[in-house]
Amino acid sequence: MSEVILKHLPELAPCPWLPPQEEPLSAAWMARLGEDRGPEFYMAALQYAQSLWRQGFPARAILLLNRALGCGLDGTESVLRQWPLPYPAMAWLLRQRREGQFLGNPRRHWQHLATRVSGPRAALRCWRAWACWRIACVALPDLVADEGQLSNEGVREPGEEEIADQLGRLGHPGEVGGWRDVLEGL
């Protein structure tokens, strides 16, 4: 099906913040890695995100970037030197999507992800979701929060400094600077 979609879409430029990927990939690309959440999974998630973007699925590409951000990396892996954490890719996808491509509401998506994350590296994944939420708020300021969740569950949206503090405490060396560079570029 994805090959048919590619034939009907105008050419989508590849995201410069993701590895080149000319051939369409499917979910099998990720499934082949099983439970691995290390460097190979990180690279595969970035490649699949590029493939989904090129196929015209920005919302699905963002979901793969979420998965990449959740990998069990400590910041020293060689893949991160070539393909740093995908904050710039997130911003680029939000800004470059074409009219009519389903994006959903990334602000709400990351608000929900940040408040419901569980499992391995939950605290780090929570603050990375808030970091992406902030990117969405700046890149697409007309998006609205899930006010029902904010009031019904007592969720408080964090400020930029709180996000930076938590990323600095939990994240990789240099992660806060890279994230702030993305925000300044929006």
C-alpha positions in Angstrom: 0.0 0.0 0.0 2.8 2.5 0.8 4.2 2.1 -2.7 0.8 3.2 -4.1 0.7 6.2 -1.8 4.2 7.3 -2.9 3.1 7.3 -6.5 0.2 9.6 -5.7 2.0 12.2 -3.5 4.1 15.0 -4.8 7.7 14.4 -4.0 8.4 15.1 -0.3 11.9 16.3 0.4 13.7 14.2 3.0 14.1 15.6 6.5 17.7 16.7 6.7 17.8 15.8 10.4 17.0 12.1 9.7 19.1 9.4 7.9 18.4 9.1 4.2 15.9 6.5 3.4 14.7 6.0 -0.2 12.9 2.7 0.0 9.6 2.6 1.9 9.8 0.7 5.2 7.0 -1.1 7.0 6.4 -2.0 10.7 8.4 -5.2 10.1 11.5 -3.0 10.0 11.1 -2.3 13.7 9.6 -5.7 14.7 12.8 -7.5 13.5 14.6 -6.0 16.4 12.4 -7.6 19.1 12.9 -6.1 22.5 16.2 -4.3 21.7 16.0 -0.6 22.6 19.7 0.2 22.0 21.6 1.9 19.3 20.4 -0.3 16.5 16.8 0.3 17.5 17.5 4.1 17.7 18.9 4.1 14.1 16.0 1.9 12.8 13.4 4.3 14.4 15.0 7.3 12.7 15.1 5.5 9.3 11.5 4.4 9.6 10.5 7.9 10.6 12.2 9.2 7.5 10.4 6.6 5.4 7.0 7.5 6.9 7.6 11.2 6.4 8.5 10.5 2.7 5.3 8.4 2.4 3.3 11.4 3.6 2.6 10.3 7.2 4.0 13.0 9.5 2.0 11.9 12.5 3.3 8.4 12.3 6.8 9.7 11.7 6.5 11.6 15.0 5.5 8.5 16.8 8.7 6.8 15.6 10.7 9.7 16.8 9.1 9.3 20.2 10.3 5.7 20.2 13.8 6.9 19.3 13.7 9.3 22.3 12.8 6.4 24.6 15.8 4.3 23.7 18.2 3.1 26.4 21.1 5.2 25.3 23.5 6.9 27.7 24.7 9.6 25.3 28.1 8.1 24.4 26.9 5.9 21.5 28.5 6.6 18.1 25.1 6.8 16.4 24.3 9.9 18.4 27.4 11.7 17.0 26.0 11.4 13.5 22.3 11.4 14.4 21.7 13.4 17.6 18.5 13.2 19.5 15.7 14.1 17.1 14.5 17.4 18.5 15.4 19.2 15.3 13.6 16.5 13.3 10.5 17.0 15.4 10.5 20.7 14.7 11.2 20.3 11.0 8.4 17.8 10.6 5.9 20.0 12.4 6.9 23.0 10.2 7.2 21.2 6.8 4.1 19.0 6.8 1.8 19.7 3.9 -1.8 20.8 4.0 -4.1 17.8 4.2 -1.5 15.5 5.8 -2.8 14.2 9.1 -0.8 15.6 12.0 -3.3 15.5 14.8 -2.6 17.9 17.6 1.0 17.3 18.6 0.6 19.6 21.6 -2.1 17.3 23.1 -0.2 14.2 22.0 2.9 15.2 24.0 0.8 16.5 26.9 -0.8 13.0 27.2 2.4 11.2 26.6 4.2 13.1 29.3 1.5 12.5 31.9 1.0 8.8 31.1 4.4 7.5 30.4 5.4 4.3 32.3 8.0 1.6 32.0 11.7 1.8 31.5 13.3 5.3 31.7 9.8 6.7 32.5 11.1 10.0 34.1 13.4 10.7 31.2 10.8 9.9 28.6 8.3 12.1 30.5 10.6 15.1 30.3 11.5 14.5 26.7 7.8 14.4 25.9 7.5 17.8 27.7 10.4 19.0 25.6 8.7 18.0 22.4 5.4 19.5 23.8 7.3 22.8 24.1 8.6 22.6 20.5 5.0 22.0 19.3 3.7 25.0 21.4 6.3 27.3 19.7 6.2 25.8 16.2 2.4 25.6 16.0 1.1 28.2 18.5 -2.5 27.9 17.4 -2.7 24.3 18.8 -4.7 24.0 22.0 -4.0 22.0 25.2 -6.3 19.3 26.5 -8.0 21.7 29.0 -10.1 18.8 30.3 -7.1 16.8 31.3 -5.4 19.9 32.8 -8.4 20.7 35.0 -9.8 17.2 35.7 -6.4 15.5 36.5 -4.6 18.6 37.9 -1.9 18.5 35.3 0.4 21.5 35.3 2.2 22.4 32.1 5.9 22.9 33.0 7.8 26.0 32.0 10.8 26.0 29.8 13.3 26.3 32.7 11.7 23.3 34.5 12.0 21.2 31.4 15.6 22.3 30.9 16.4 21.5 34.5 14.9 18.0 34.3 16.5 17.2 30.9 19.8 18.4 32.4 19.4 16.1 35.4 18.1 13.1 33.5 19.2 13.4 29.9 22.4 13.2 27.9 25.3 15.6 28.1 24.5 18.5 25.8 20.8 17.6 25.4 19.5 20.8 26.9 21.6 22.9 24.6 20.5 21.0 21.6 16.8 21.3 22.6 17.2 25.0 23.3 18.9 25.5 19.9 15.8 24.1 18.3 13.5 26.4 20.2 15.6 29.4 19.3 15.4 28.4 15.6 11.6 28.3 15.5 
